[in-house]
Amino acid sequence: MFQLPTVATRWAGRVFLWGAAPPFPLEDLEEALRRRGMEILRAGMMEIVFAFPEWTRPHRVIPRQILTERGLRIREPWATLWLIRFGYEEPRADVEGITLDGEAIHLLARDLDLDAMEAYVAAQGWQRCMAGWWVESGPAVRIQPGPEEAAWAAAWLKGMLPPEARYTFEGILQEAAQRGIGWSVLYREREARLDLESRRQIEGMLLLARALQRYRMEIPGLEALETVPLDEL
């Protein structure tokens, strides 16, 4: 389970997650979205889980614990990450989890479609999130659809990490840019410099970026949201 400061909205049957960079407080973003006619499901710190479709039954499985083929026991929040990285290499790993309805389930890694990870937010039950928007200040309204996963995650993380971890994280971003490599690659080499909770946040954001359609929006002020055509959201 992963916690994210966000506004969850529903429009045309789809659930969106919204985040805002300074100088836009999350409360102001919520109000701007409400004025747009968006249904606000929840706002503030919310729980996000990641689920995988089961191949042969209409279940969505939230992993809770993995027993690998090598006898290692991996518990959440690291179980989902392990499945993404190693699930196809160890298809007979035992997976203990729950369905979205809370039913306990036991199966093998090979029983899950690991390429189809989905994100769900705790808002009026578990709601599947389809897209995530990051709103930041700019000279005019500009929407960037489909930004690269790590870049999109980094924008959120700069506002989420505590000061000391943010300083280390920004150093990783700068060094990665200087070396011309992806920051997530360099992070794997430097992750020991960060505390465990900050590492959980980073891994959670990278998973979320993988699970969602991603957008970044630059606007001169939150009132400019009202000028963006609804069919673009």
Beta strands, then each sheet from edge to edge (+ up, - down):
strand 1: 2-11
strand 2: 14-20
strand 3: 39-53
strand 4: 60-67
strand 5: 73-75
strand 6: 94-99
strand 7: 104-108
strand 8: 118-122
strand 9: 126-137
strand 10: 142-145
strand 11: 213-219
sheet 1: 5+ 4- 3+ 1- 2+ 9+ 8-
sheet 2: 5+ 4- 3+ 1- 2+ 9+ 11+ 10-
sheet 3: 5+ 4- 6+ 7-
end
